Amino acid sequence: MLLPNKAHDRRSVWGENSKIWNLDGVQTSHFALNSPGMSVCWHPEESFKLMVAEKNGTIRFYDLMSQQAILSLESEQIPLMSAHWCLKNTFKVGAVAGNDWLIWDITRSSYPQVKRPVHMDRACIFRWSTINENLFATTGYPGKMASQFQIHHLGHPQPILLGSVVVGSGLSWHRTLPLCAVGGDHKLLFWVTEM
């Protein structure tokens, strides 16, 4: 899997280990995990900081220069299925675990500050908007026919947009617009949110 970064491109594979290679195929880092890795995310501004989320509910942050973990967060719920670093506010981390979404402010605590139930059939993916630090999307676990898609705003108690996707997979935000995309059965589906 190719993970782009402003300063450096690296390749990473996760499972019970997290390994990082440069584009010449040379392994530059290796971190042992306590459970399967579910998400990996580069710091949006500092090219040598990496976040790795594990299925057991632990999210660790690594400094690739010192080859050390520098911070960890705990979801207190399992399985943690997806985590993401906020591009607009790097002190915010979001994730989905069990049926809930969770938000951390890493300057305040290693435990979530906000947690809400989101998908009855288990949550699957969490992604922050690239243009608004209070806007994020989640998907439910893919069912037999469809998976649920929701867009949330931290200022609202309920989702601001609900959708359903046949055989839904993946979740991504447009870089400069309030536009979110999910892969469906042989098609891409797009939702526009008002800011």
N, C-alpha and C positions, 0 to 999 in steps of 0.2 A: 504494500500500500504506500503510495507516495503522499507525503504530508508536506504541503508547501509552507514556506516560511519566508518572511521578507528578506532576511540576510542569507539564509542557508537552506538548501533543500536536503532533506534526509529521508531515509526509508525506515519504517518501523514495523515490527511484527509483535503481536502480543498473544499471550496464552498464559502459561505459568511464569513466563519471563517477558520482559520488555527489552527489545534490542533495537539499537539505532545505528544505521549505516550512513555514510556519505554517498554521493552519487558515483564515486569510483568503486563502490562495493566493499569498502573497508568498514568493518564494525567499529564504531567510535564509543559506544556505551552499552552497558548491560545492567539491568536491574531485576532482581528476583522479586516475584510477586507471591502473595500469600493465597491468592485465588485467581481464577481466570480474569484477564484484563477485558474490560467492556468498552472503554472509551480512552482515547488519547488525544490530547489537544496542546498545541504550542501556545505559549504566551503571545498575545497579540502584538506586543511591543518589544519584549526582551527575548532575543533569539535563542538563548541557552537555557530557558526555563520551560519545563514540560509538565503537564498534568496527566496522571494515569489513574483511571477509576477502575476499581476491582469489584467483582460480583458480590464479594462479602460485605460491601457497604463502605469500604475505605477508599478515599481519594487522596493520593499523594502527589506532592509537587517536588520536582527534582531540579537541581542545578547541575547542568551538564558540564560546567567548568570544574566544579569540585567533585562531581560524580556522587553526590549525596542527596538524600531526601531532606528538604528544608521545611516542610509543613505537611500536616495531614488533616483531613476532615473525616467525620464519621456520620453516616446516614442513620444509623440505628435501625435500619430496615434492610431486608434482603428479599429478593435479589435486586441489587442495583443494576439497572439495565443500560443506562446512558447518563453521561455527564458532559457539561459544556462550560467553557470559560467565556464570560461576557466580554465582547469586543469593546463596548463603549464604557465599561467600568470594570477594570480588571480585579477589583476587590470582590466582585460577585461571581459565584459559581452556582449553577443550577443542575439538577439531576432528577431522574425518575427512579423510584425504587418501590417495589410492591405495586400498590395501586395509587401512589401519591407522587406529586411533584414536590421538590424541596429546594430552598434557596439559602445559601450561606453568604454572609459578609465575612470574608476571611480576616478582617481587622478586629472582629468582635468575639468570635467563638469558633471552636472546631465542630460545633453542632449546628444544625439548621436553625435559622431565625424564623423562617416561614415554611409551613408544610400544609398541603391541602390534598384531599382525595381528588383524583382526576379521572381515572379509567377503571370501571368495574371489572373489566376483563384483564387487568394488569397493564401497567404502563410500559412502553417500549423505548421511545426515543424522546430526547429533550434537546431543543436548539434555541439559543438566544437570537433575537433579531440583531442584525448587524448595524442598525441605525438607531435603535431605541433601547436603553438599558432596562426598561420596564416591560418590554414586550418579548414573549417567547411562545414557542409552539411545542406540543406534545402529540405523540401518537399512542394508541392502544396496541396491545399485542394482536398481530394479524389473526383473525378468526377464519372460519371456513369460507366465508364469502366477502367480508369487508372488515376494515379496521377503522376505528374512530380517530379523527383528527381534531385538535382543538388549538385555538390561539388564545393566550391569556395576557392580561395586563395586570401588573402588581397593584394598581389602584382600583381594581374591580374584583369583587368577591367571586363572581362567576366568569366562565370563559366568555370572551367577546365574540368568538366565532366558532361554530361547530360544523364539522363535515364528516363525510364517510367516504372511504376509498376502497374500491374493489381490489383485493390482493395488494394492499398498500405496502410500500417499502421505501425507506429513505426519507429524509426531511432536510430541506435546505432553504435558506433565506437569500434573496437578492442582495447584492453588496450595497446598493445605494437607494433602493426603493422598499416600501413596506409590502413586499411581495414574497409569499412563501410557496414552495413547491414540494409535492409528494409524488413519488412514482406509483402508478397504478398498473392495471393489466394492459400492457402494450401502449401506455400513454403516460404523459406527465400532466398532473393537475395543479393549477395555480390558484391561490387565493390572495386577494388584495385586502389590506386592512387600512382603516383610517387612523391617522395619528392623533 
